Amino acid sequence: MRELRLIDPDGYTVPGTVHTGYPAAMEGELRAHLRVVAEREAARWADFGYHAADYQVLPAVPQSAVQLLVQAA
Protein backbone atom coordinates (compact mmCIF):
# COMPACT_ATOMS: atom_id res chain seq x y z
CA MET A 1 0.00 0.00 0.00
CA ARG A 2 1.31 3.44 -0.88
CA GLU A 3 1.80 5.94 1.90
CA LEU A 4 3.39 9.37 2.12
CA ARG A 5 3.77 11.59 5.15
CA LEU A 6 5.39 14.89 6.08
CA ILE A 7 8.09 14.66 8.74
CA ASP A 8 9.12 17.74 10.73
CA PRO A 9 12.76 18.60 11.53
CA ASP A 10 12.47 16.77 14.86
CA GLY A 11 11.44 13.53 13.15
CA TYR A 12 7.73 13.64 14.00
CA THR A 13 4.89 13.18 11.54
CA VAL A 14 3.05 16.47 11.00
CA PRO A 15 -0.57 15.84 12.06
CA GLY A 16 -2.99 15.41 9.18
CA THR A 17 -0.31 14.66 6.58
CA VAL A 18 -0.45 10.87 6.31
CA HIS A 19 -1.85 9.86 2.93
CA THR A 20 -2.47 6.20 2.11
CA GLY A 21 -3.94 4.26 -0.76
CA TYR A 22 -3.62 7.00 -3.39
CA PRO A 23 -3.20 6.20 -7.10
CA ALA A 24 0.42 6.10 -8.31
CA ALA A 25 -0.35 8.82 -10.84
CA MET A 26 -1.11 11.25 -7.98
CA GLU A 27 2.20 10.86 -6.14
CA GLY A 28 3.83 13.95 -7.69
CA GLU A 29 0.80 16.10 -6.94
CA LEU A 30 0.64 14.77 -3.39
CA ARG A 31 4.35 15.44 -2.81
CA ALA A 32 3.87 19.02 -4.08
CA HIS A 33 0.93 19.47 -1.70
CA LEU A 34 2.99 18.22 1.25
CA ARG A 35 5.77 20.70 0.35
CA VAL A 36 3.17 23.51 0.56
CA VAL A 37 2.11 22.18 3.96
CA ALA A 38 5.79 22.16 4.99
CA GLU A 39 6.08 25.85 4.08
CA ARG A 40 2.99 26.65 6.14
CA GLU A 41 4.20 24.62 9.13
CA ALA A 42 7.68 26.17 8.97
CA ALA A 43 6.15 29.65 8.91
CA ARG A 44 4.05 28.73 11.94
CA TRP A 45 7.16 27.65 13.87
CA ALA A 46 9.65 30.15 12.41
CA ASP A 47 10.24 31.74 15.83
CA PHE A 48 11.80 28.41 16.86
CA GLY A 49 14.10 28.22 13.85
CA TYR A 50 12.08 25.89 11.63
CA HIS A 51 12.57 26.11 7.84
CA ALA A 52 10.52 24.44 5.10
CA ALA A 53 13.66 22.87 3.62
CA ASP A 54 14.15 20.92 6.86
CA TYR A 55 10.85 19.02 6.43
CA GLN A 56 10.84 15.70 4.56
CA VAL A 57 8.20 13.91 2.53
CA LEU A 58 8.72 10.23 3.23
CA PRO A 59 7.06 7.00 2.15
CA ALA A 60 5.98 4.47 4.74
CA VAL A 61 8.61 2.20 6.21
CA PRO A 62 7.43 -1.43 6.03
CA GLN A 63 6.80 -2.94 9.47
CA SER A 64 9.28 -5.72 8.73
CA ALA A 65 12.05 -3.11 8.30
CA VAL A 66 11.08 -1.45 11.58
CA GLN A 67 11.20 -4.78 13.38
CA LEU A 68 14.68 -5.47 11.96
CA LEU A 69 15.91 -2.09 13.18
CA VAL A 70 14.51 -2.68 16.67
CA GLN A 71 16.09 -6.14 16.85
CA ALA A 72 19.47 -4.79 15.73
CA ALA A 73 19.52 -2.11 18.44
Protein Blocks (a to p, Z undefined) as FASTA:
>chain_A
ZZdddddfkopacehiacehiafklmmmmmmmmmmmmmmmmmmmmmnopafklpccdddd
dfklmmmmmmmZZ
